[in-house]
């Protein structure tokens, strides 16, 4: 039953018996009712635990199950067959309630960090297509927006370095990054800084040189069989005695590193959270430049008065007419070095 406004006053409720023509003012209202019905069904499935959305965040996660815009609905969830069956049930129930049939030929299933074989089986169960990223939305490829975004982000450092002094400490940003290891699937065993803020390659370079596969992750290297942890080493040759002792030290460092069980690997900024203020102070810090030629000036073989003269010349402290004028000792125009040349400066001495 619906009611409409006639001259600003609501009419009596009546039952809809026929469809509406294209462009009828009631069409958006009908569309909103169907979209809201789908929204209620998904929320109900999430509340019952039938469907699990994707959690955003680490400590206080925000679970996103679906996004709706115009006639598009984006359903987001973790990889599981329970979610696939829940999606199919929700869409079929929406068909029965609204009378509208879901066009699965225009529906697409996307997977992020999901094996293609599993994605094919899931798409077959839903009877829909398989999509790849970047995808098109509203007729425009998402990838084109990413290209535009990357071009803007790549130009930002050039803009900031136009008035910020670049830190002379190379790799200052990378040096403050730490890897907090959870399941270890996205952390390189040798190259990522996951052991006390440093990588194992720098601490055990000898072992790194003779190791067979250097691209393995922490999860690939550490085996947990029956509660006993073991590192799966693979060497290019037999180890010497002192190298075996080095392996024992490396194992002690690895097993002594705290890991977050049940979580994925994340990057962390030093011992605290990243802040723009800290990065700003680091970029604007004034580095004291060492004067390498000081030893040459203050050479014992050079007369002291000559060293003092050169030192004052380098720092523009000679009592030239220009410096005396700045100190309040004024001269007339006849005291100029040469007519139209200006006041005598230290550069004239050179």
C-alpha positions as a LaTeX table, in Angstrom:
\begin{tabular}{lrrr}
\hline
Residue & $x$ (\AA) & $y$ (\AA) & $z$ (\AA) \\
\hline
Unk1 & 0.00 & 0.00 & 0.00 \\
Unk2 & 1.28 & 3.45 & $-0.94$ \\
Unk3 & 0.09 & 7.02 & $-0.74$ \\
Unk4 & 0.98 & 10.00 & $-2.93$ \\
Unk5 & 0.88 & 13.77 & $-2.41$ \\
Unk6 & $-1.81$ & 15.67 & $-4.33$ \\
Unk7 & $-1.50$ & 19.45 & $-4.04$ \\
Unk8 & 0.61 & 18.92 & $-0.94$ \\
Unk9 & $-1.86$ & 16.62 & 0.82 \\
Unk10 & $-1.45$ & 12.81 & 1.07 \\
Unk11 & $-4.07$ & 10.71 & $-0.68$ \\
Unk12 & $-5.68$ & 7.55 & 0.58 \\
Unk13 & $-3.54$ & 4.44 & 0.51 \\
Unk14 & $-4.05$ & 2.22 & $-2.48$ \\
Unk15 & $-2.64$ & $-1.04$ & $-3.71$ \\
Unk16 & $-0.40$ & $-1.08$ & $-6.76$ \\
Unk17 & $-1.61$ & $-3.48$ & $-9.43$ \\
Unk18 & 0.36 & $-2.58$ & $-12.56$ \\
Unk19 & 3.85 & $-1.47$ & $-13.41$ \\
Unk20 & 4.92 & 2.08 & $-14.15$ \\
Unk21 & 6.11 & 3.65 & $-17.35$ \\
Unk22 & 9.68 & 4.77 & $-17.89$ \\
Unk23 & 10.24 & 8.18 & $-16.30$ \\
Unk24 & 7.26 & 7.97 & $-13.94$ \\
Unk25 & 7.96 & 9.91 & $-10.68$ \\
Unk26 & 7.05 & 6.81 & $-8.70$ \\
Unk27 & 9.81 & 4.74 & $-10.34$ \\
Unk28 & 12.58 & 5.97 & $-7.97$ \\
Unk29 & 10.32 & 5.20 & $-5.03$ \\
Unk30 & 9.80 & 1.63 & $-6.19$ \\
Unk31 & 13.51 & 1.26 & $-6.81$ \\
Unk32 & 14.34 & 2.49 & $-3.31$ \\
Unk33 & 11.93 & 0.00 & $-1.79$ \\
Unk34 & 13.62 & $-2.89$ & $-3.60$ \\
Unk35 & 17.13 & $-1.63$ & $-2.79$ \\
Unk36 & 16.19 & $-1.15$ & 0.86 \\
Unk37 & 14.77 & $-4.66$ & 0.94 \\
Unk38 & 18.07 & $-6.06$ & $-0.30$ \\
Unk39 & 19.89 & $-3.96$ & 2.29 \\
Unk40 & 17.72 & $-5.41$ & 5.08 \\
Unk41 & 18.29 & $-8.98$ & 3.88 \\
Unk42 & 22.08 & $-8.57$ & 3.86 \\
Unk43 & 22.10 & $-6.91$ & 7.30 \\
Unk44 & 19.96 & $-9.76$ & 8.64 \\
Unk45 & 22.38 & $-12.34$ & 7.25 \\
Unk46 & 25.31 & $-10.51$ & 8.85 \\
Unk47 & 23.51 & $-10.32$ & 12.20 \\
Unk48 & 22.76 & $-14.06$ & 12.10 \\
Unk49 & 26.34 & $-14.91$ & 11.18 \\
Unk50 & 25.31 & $-16.41$ & 7.85 \\
Unk51 & 27.42 & $-13.86$ & 5.98 \\
Unk52 & 30.76 & $-12.43$ & 7.16 \\
Unk53 & 31.93 & $-9.13$ & 5.70 \\
Unk54 & 35.49 & $-7.90$ & 5.37 \\
Unk55 & 37.08 & $-6.35$ & 8.46 \\
Unk56 & 38.92 & $-3.04$ & 7.97 \\
Unk57 & 41.41 & $-2.06$ & 10.65 \\
Unk58 & 43.49 & $-3.95$ & 13.18 \\
Unk59 & 42.29 & $-3.41$ & 16.77 \\
Unk60 & 38.74 & $-2.08$ & 16.39 \\
Unk61 & 37.76 & $-3.55$ & 13.03 \\
Unk62 & 34.91 & $-2.11$ & 10.98 \\
Unk63 & 33.19 & $-4.85$ & 8.99 \\
Unk64 & 31.92 & $-3.87$ & 5.54 \\
Unk65 & 29.37 & $-6.25$ & 4.00 \\
Unk66 & 27.90 & $-4.25$ & 1.10 \\
Unk67 & 27.84 & $-0.87$ & $-0.62$ \\
Unk68 & 24.92 & 0.46 & $-2.69$ \\
Unk69 & 24.94 & 3.27 & $-5.20$ \\
Unk70 & 22.13 & 3.89 & $-7.70$ \\
Unk71 & 21.31 & 0.50 & $-9.26$ \\
Unk72 & 24.71 & $-1.03$ & $-8.38$ \\
Unk73 & 25.26 & $-3.19$ & $-5.31$ \\
Unk74 & 28.73 & $-4.26$ & $-4.24$ \\
Unk75 & 28.75 & $-7.22$ & $-1.82$ \\
Unk76 & 32.04 & $-7.59$ & 0.07 \\
Unk77 & 33.02 & $-10.59$ & 2.16 \\
Unk78 & 35.79 & $-12.96$ & 3.15 \\
Unk79 & 36.69 & $-15.96$ & 1.03 \\
Unk80 & 34.49 & $-18.87$ & 2.17 \\
Unk81 & 31.87 & $-21.18$ & 0.71 \\
Unk82 & 29.50 & $-20.13$ & 3.48 \\
Unk83 & 29.57 & $-16.58$ & 2.10 \\
Unk84 & 28.98 & $-17.83$ & $-1.45$ \\
Unk85 & 25.93 & $-19.85$ & $-0.43$ \\
Unk86 & 24.65 & $-16.93$ & 1.68 \\
Unk87 & 24.92 & $-14.53$ & $-1.28$ \\
Unk88 & 23.01 & $-16.93$ & $-3.52$ \\
Unk89 & 20.27 & $-17.39$ & $-0.92$ \\
Unk90 & 19.95 & $-13.63$ & $-0.35$ \\
Unk91 & 19.60 & $-12.88$ & $-4.06$ \\
Unk92 & 17.06 & $-15.68$ & $-4.59$ \\
Unk93 & 15.01 & $-14.47$ & $-1.62$ \\
Unk94 & 15.12 & $-10.92$ & $-3.01$ \\
Unk95 & 13.72 & $-12.26$ & $-6.30$ \\
Unk96 & 10.80 & $-13.97$ & $-4.55$ \\
Unk97 & 9.90 & $-10.90$ & $-2.47$ \\
Unk98 & 10.27 & $-8.18$ & $-5.10$ \\
Unk99 & 9.36 & $-10.12$ & $-8.23$ \\
Unk100 & 12.52 & $-8.82$ & $-9.91$ \\
Unk101 & 14.90 & $-11.36$ & $-11.38$ \\
Unk102 & 18.63 & $-10.95$ & $-10.79$ \\
Unk103 & 20.57 & $-10.97$ & $-14.05$ \\
Unk104 & 23.59 & $-13.12$ & $-13.19$ \\
Unk105 & 24.98 & $-12.65$ & $-16.70$ \\
Unk106 & 25.64 & $-9.02$ & $-15.78$ \\
Unk107 & 26.94 & $-9.92$ & $-12.32$ \\
Unk108 & 30.68 & $-10.34$ & $-11.78$ \\
Unk109 & 32.71 & $-12.02$ & $-9.05$ \\
Unk110 & 36.10 & $-10.49$ & $-8.16$ \\
Unk111 & 38.79 & $-12.04$ & $-6.00$ \\
Unk112 & 41.71 & $-10.31$ & $-4.26$ \\
Unk113 & 44.53 & $-12.65$ & $-3.17$ \\
Unk114 & 42.28 & $-15.57$ & $-4.13$ \\
Unk115 & 43.40 & $-18.49$ & $-6.28$ \\
Unk116 & 41.85 & $-18.61$ & $-9.74$ \\
Unk117 & 40.76 & $-22.24$ & $-9.33$ \\
Unk118 & 38.65 & $-21.40$ & $-6.26$ \\
Unk119 & 37.25 & $-18.31$ & $-7.98$ \\
Unk120 & 36.13 & $-20.38$ & $-10.97$ \\
Unk121 & 34.26 & $-22.83$ & $-8.73$ \\
Unk122 & 32.60 & $-20.00$ & $-6.79$ \\
Unk123 & 31.52 & $-18.23$ & $-10.00$ \\
Unk124 & 30.10 & $-21.50$ & $-11.30$ \\
Unk125 & 28.04 & $-21.90$ & $-8.11$ \\
Unk126 & 26.66 & $-18.38$ & $-8.50$ \\
Unk127 & 26.31 & $-18.75$ & $-12.28$ \\
Unk128 & 28.04 & $-15.40$ & $-12.84$ \\
Unk129 & 31.11 & $-14.10$ & $-14.62$ \\
Unk130 & 34.67 & $-13.72$ & $-13.30$ \\
Unk131 & 36.17 & $-10.24$ & $-13.33$ \\
Unk132 & 39.72 & $-8.92$ & $-13.09$ \\
Unk133 & 41.09 & $-5.75$ & $-11.56$ \\
Unk134 & 41.17 & $-2.98$ & $-12.67$ \\
Unk135 & 37.47 & $-3.07$ & $-13.47$ \\
Unk136 & 35.06 & $-0.64$ & $-15.12$ \\
Unk137 & 32.58 & 1.32 & $-13.05$ \\
Unk138 & 30.04 & 3.71 & $-14.60$ \\
Unk139 & 31.78 & 3.15 & $-17.92$ \\
Unk140 & 35.19 & 4.34 & $-16.70$ \\
Unk141 & 38.08 & 1.97 & $-15.90$ \\
Unk142 & 39.16 & 2.13 & $-12.29$ \\
Unk143 & 42.73 & 1.74 & $-13.53$ \\
Unk144 & 42.60 & 5.11 & $-15.29$ \\
Unk145 & 41.80 & 6.77 & $-11.99$ \\
Unk146 & 44.71 & 4.95 & $-10.39$ \\
Unk147 & 47.05 & 6.23 & $-13.09$ \\
Unk148 & 45.87 & 9.78 & $-12.42$ \\
Unk149 & 46.29 & 9.28 & $-8.69$ \\
Unk150 & 49.79 & 7.87 & $-9.10$ \\
Unk151 & 50.82 & 10.81 & $-11.27$ \\
Unk152 & 49.67 & 13.23 & $-8.58$ \\
Unk153 & 51.37 & 11.32 & $-5.77$ \\
Unk154 & 54.62 & 11.04 & $-7.72$ \\
Unk155 & 54.70 & 14.82 & $-8.20$ \\
Unk156 & 54.11 & 15.61 & $-4.51$ \\
Unk157 & 57.72 & 14.95 & $-3.37$ \\
Unk158 & 59.03 & 17.33 & $-6.03$ \\
Unk159 & 56.66 & 20.03 & $-4.79$ \\
Unk160 & 57.62 & 19.63 & $-1.12$ \\
Unk161 & 61.34 & 19.40 & $-1.84$ \\
Unk162 & 61.09 & 22.82 & $-3.50$ \\
Unk163 & 60.99 & 24.43 & $-0.05$ \\
Unk164 & 62.05 & 21.54 & 2.27 \\
Unk165 & 65.68 & 20.60 & 2.67 \\
Unk166 & 66.14 & 16.95 & 1.83 \\
Unk167 & 67.54 & 14.96 & 4.73 \\
Unk168 & 71.16 & 13.94 & 4.17 \\
Unk169 & 70.47 & 10.69 & 6.00 \\
Unk170 & 69.71 & 8.34 & 3.13 \\
Unk171 & 66.83 & 5.96 & 3.70 \\
Unk172 & 65.55 & 7.85 & 6.76 \\
Unk173 & 61.97 & 6.78 & 6.00 \\
Unk174 & 62.81 & 3.15 & 5.33 \\
Unk175 & 65.04 & 3.07 & 8.40 \\
Unk176 & 62.08 & 3.91 & 10.65 \\
Unk177 & 59.83 & 1.17 & 9.23 \\
Unk178 & 59.37 & $-2.08$ & 11.12 \\
Unk179 & 57.59 & $-5.28$ & 10.11 \\
Unk180 & 55.25 & $-6.74$ & 12.71 \\
Unk181 & 54.96 & $-10.42$ & 11.82 \\
Unk182 & 51.69 & $-12.30$ & 12.20 \\
Unk183 & 51.21 & $-15.31$ & 9.94 \\
Unk184 & 54.48 & $-14.45$ & 8.13 \\
Unk185 & 53.07 & $-14.91$ & 4.62 \\
Unk186 & 53.91 & $-11.36$ & 3.44 \\
Unk187 & 57.30 & $-10.98$ & 5.16 \\
Unk188 & 60.58 & $-11.89$ & 3.46 \\
Unk189 & 62.68 & $-14.00$ & 5.83 \\
Unk190 & 66.00 & $-12.36$ & 4.92 \\
Unk191 & 65.27 & $-8.88$ & 3.57 \\
Unk192 & 62.37 & $-7.40$ & 5.59 \\
Unk193 & 63.15 & $-5.64$ & 8.92 \\
Unk194 & 61.17 & $-7.93$ & 11.20 \\
Unk195 & 63.83 & $-8.88$ & 13.80 \\
Unk196 & 64.36 & $-6.01$ & 16.27 \\
Unk197 & 63.80 & $-3.50$ & 13.48 \\
Unk198 & 66.52 & $-4.99$ & 11.30 \\
Unk199 & 66.73 & $-7.68$ & 8.63 \\
Unk200 & 68.52 & $-10.98$ & 8.97 \\
Unk201 & 70.69 & $-10.33$ & 5.93 \\
Unk202 & 72.58 & $-7.51$ & 7.66 \\
Unk203 & 73.01 & $-9.54$ & 10.86 \\
Unk204 & 73.92 & $-12.85$ & 9.21 \\
Unk205 & 75.30 & $-11.89$ & 5.83 \\
Unk206 & 77.44 & $-15.03$ & 5.62 \\
Unk207 & 74.40 & $-17.29$ & 5.95 \\
Unk208 & 72.52 & $-15.18$ & 3.40 \\
Unk209 & 75.29 & $-15.64$ & 0.82 \\
Unk210 & 75.22 & $-19.45$ & 1.01 \\
Unk211 & 71.43 & $-19.83$ & 1.33 \\
Unk212 & 69.69 & $-21.45$ & $-1.63$ \\
Unk213 & 66.33 & $-19.63$ & $-1.93$ \\
Unk214 & 66.42 & $-16.02$ & $-0.68$ \\
Unk215 & 62.84 & $-15.11$ & $-1.63$ \\
Unk216 & 61.10 & $-17.31$ & 0.92 \\
Unk217 & 58.73 & $-15.79$ & 3.44 \\
Unk218 & 58.76 & $-16.29$ & 7.20 \\
Unk219 & 55.82 & $-18.68$ & 6.88 \\
Unk220 & 57.75 & $-20.78$ & 4.33 \\
Unk221 & 60.87 & $-20.92$ & 6.49 \\
Unk222 & 59.42 & $-21.69$ & 9.94 \\
Unk223 & 57.66 & $-25.02$ & 10.40 \\
Unk224 & 55.50 & $-25.81$ & 13.41 \\
Unk225 & 55.07 & $-29.59$ & 13.61 \\
Unk226 & 53.38 & $-30.96$ & 16.73 \\
Unk227 & 54.13 & $-27.77$ & 18.62 \\
Unk228 & 57.87 & $-27.91$ & 17.79 \\
Unk229 & 59.19 & $-24.98$ & 15.77 \\
Unk230 & 61.90 & $-25.61$ & 13.22 \\
Unk231 & 63.58 & $-23.52$ & 10.52 \\
Unk232 & 63.73 & $-25.18$ & 7.10 \\
Unk233 & 67.28 & $-24.35$ & 5.97 \\
Unk234 & 68.48 & $-25.10$ & 2.44 \\
Unk235 & 72.19 & $-24.48$ & 1.79 \\
Unk236 & 74.23 & $-24.40$ & $-1.38$ \\
Unk237 & 76.94 & $-26.53$ & 0.25 \\
Unk238 & 77.87 & $-28.21$ & 3.50 \\
Unk239 & 78.46 & $-25.82$ & 6.38 \\
Unk240 & 81.72 & $-25.28$ & 8.21 \\
Unk241 & 81.82 & $-25.67$ & 11.98 \\
Unk242 & 81.82 & $-21.93$ & 12.65 \\
Unk243 & 78.90 & $-21.51$ & 10.22 \\
Unk244 & 76.88 & $-24.10$ & 12.13 \\
Unk245 & 77.44 & $-22.07$ & 15.29 \\
Unk246 & 76.24 & $-19.00$ & 13.41 \\
Unk247 & 73.07 & $-20.90$ & 12.44 \\
Unk248 & 72.36 & $-21.61$ & 16.11 \\
Unk249 & 72.71 & $-17.92$ & 16.94 \\
Unk250 & 70.37 & $-17.02$ & 14.06 \\
Unk251 & 67.77 & $-19.53$ & 15.26 \\
Unk252 & 67.91 & $-18.03$ & 18.74 \\
Unk253 & 67.27 & $-14.56$ & 17.31 \\
Unk254 & 64.38 & $-15.78$ & 15.14 \\
Unk255 & 62.63 & $-17.76$ & 17.86 \\
Unk256 & 63.12 & $-14.89$ & 20.30 \\
Unk257 & 61.16 & $-12.50$ & 18.07 \\
Unk258 & 57.59 & $-11.87$ & 19.20 \\
Unk259 & 54.91 & $-12.73$ & 16.62 \\
Unk260 & 51.20 & $-11.87$ & 16.63 \\
Unk261 & 49.39 & $-15.18$ & 16.22 \\
Unk262 & 46.25 & $-15.19$ & 14.09 \\
Unk263 & 46.93 & $-11.82$ & 12.43 \\
Unk264 & 48.40 & $-10.81$ & 9.09 \\
Unk265 & 51.73 & $-9.02$ & 8.69 \\
Unk266 & 51.70 & $-5.22$ & 8.91 \\
Unk267 & 54.20 & $-2.38$ & 8.60 \\
Unk268 & 54.83 & $-0.27$ & 11.69 \\
Unk269 & 56.51 & 3.11 & 12.13 \\
Unk270 & 59.38 & 2.62 & 14.60 \\
Unk271 & 58.33 & 2.11 & 18.21 \\
Unk272 & 55.23 & 4.29 & 17.88 \\
Unk273 & 52.56 & 5.27 & 15.38 \\
Unk274 & 53.48 & 7.33 & 12.33 \\
Unk275 & 52.75 & 11.04 & 12.63 \\
Unk276 & 53.00 & 13.83 & 10.09 \\
Unk277 & 54.65 & 15.99 & 12.77 \\
Unk278 & 57.52 & 13.55 & 13.21 \\
Unk279 & 58.09 & 13.32 & 9.45 \\
Unk280 & 57.94 & 17.14 & 9.16 \\
Unk281 & 60.52 & 17.63 & 11.92 \\
Unk282 & 62.77 & 15.09 & 10.28 \\
Unk283 & 62.54 & 16.77 & 6.88 \\
Unk284 & 63.11 & 20.28 & 8.24 \\
Unk285 & 65.96 & 19.32 & 10.58 \\
Unk286 & 69.14 & 21.29 & 9.98 \\
Unk287 & 72.16 & 19.05 & 9.62 \\
Unk288 & 75.45 & 20.43 & 10.89 \\
Unk289 & 77.95 & 20.39 & 8.07 \\
Unk290 & 81.45 & 19.34 & 8.98 \\
Unk291 & 84.18 & 21.67 & 7.75 \\
Unk292 & 86.63 & 19.30 & 6.09 \\
Unk293 & 89.06 & 22.04 & 5.11 \\
Unk294 & 89.58 & 23.13 & 8.74 \\
Unk295 & 92.59 & 20.83 & 9.08 \\
Unk296 & 94.15 & 22.39 & 5.99 \\
Unk297 & 93.68 & 25.93 & 7.29 \\
Unk298 & 94.98 & 25.24 & 10.80 \\
Unk299 & 98.03 & 23.36 & 9.60 \\
Unk300 & 101.01 & 23.55 & 12.01 \\
Unk301 & 103.31 & 24.21 & 9.06 \\
Unk302 & 101.36 & 27.36 & 8.11 \\
Unk303 & 102.06 & 30.63 & 10.01 \\
Unk304 & 99.31 & 31.44 & 12.53 \\
Unk305 & 98.62 & 34.91 & 11.11 \\
Unk306 & 98.09 & 33.44 & 7.65 \\
Unk307 & 95.69 & 30.79 & 9.05 \\
Unk308 & 93.72 & 33.51 & 10.86 \\
Unk309 & 93.56 & 35.58 & 7.66 \\
Unk310 & 92.27 & 32.67 & 5.58 \\
Unk311 & 89.77 & 31.68 & 8.29 \\
Unk312 & 88.34 & 35.22 & 8.46 \\
Unk313 & 88.27 & 35.36 & 4.67 \\
Unk314 & 86.26 & 32.14 & 4.39 \\
Unk315 & 83.69 & 33.35 & 6.92 \\
Unk316 & 83.64 & 36.92 & 5.55 \\
Unk317 & 84.94 & 38.44 & 8.79 \\
Unk318 & 87.69 & 40.63 & 7.36 \\
Unk319 & 87.35 & 44.36 & 8.20 \\
Unk320 & 86.49 & 45.33 & 4.64 \\
Unk321 & 84.68 & 48.59 & 3.96 \\
Unk322 & 81.47 & 46.68 & 3.30 \\
Unk323 & 81.66 & 44.96 & 6.72 \\
Unk324 & 82.61 & 48.21 & 8.46 \\
Unk325 & 79.63 & 49.90 & 6.85 \\
Unk326 & 77.35 & 47.16 & 8.18 \\
Unk327 & 78.81 & 47.71 & 11.65 \\
Unk328 & 77.92 & 51.38 & 11.57 \\
Unk329 & 81.16 & 52.86 & 10.24 \\
Unk330 & 80.00 & 54.90 & 7.26 \\
Unk331 & 82.06 & 56.10 & 4.33 \\
Unk332 & 81.32 & 58.50 & 1.56 \\
Unk333 & 81.08 & 57.58 & $-2.08$ \\
Unk334 & 84.77 & 58.37 & $-2.60$ \\
Unk335 & 85.58 & 55.35 & $-0.44$ \\
Unk336 & 84.25 & 52.96 & $-3.04$ \\
Unk337 & 86.65 & 50.39 & $-4.45$ \\
Unk338 & 86.19 & 51.66 & $-8.02$ \\
Unk339 & 83.64 & 54.11 & $-9.30$ \\
Unk340 & 80.36 & 52.19 & $-9.76$ \\
Unk341 & 81.87 & 48.95 & $-8.43$ \\
Unk342 & 80.39 & 49.12 & $-4.95$ \\
Unk343 & 81.84 & 48.72 & $-1.49$ \\
Unk344 & 85.05 & 46.76 & $-1.06$ \\
Unk345 & 84.21 & 43.18 & $-0.08$ \\
Unk346 & 86.18 & 40.05 & 0.76 \\
Unk347 & 85.79 & 38.83 & $-2.81$ \\
Unk348 & 87.81 & 41.84 & $-3.98$ \\
Unk349 & 90.72 & 40.61 & $-1.89$ \\
Unk350 & 90.68 & 37.37 & $-3.82$ \\
\hline
\end{tabular}
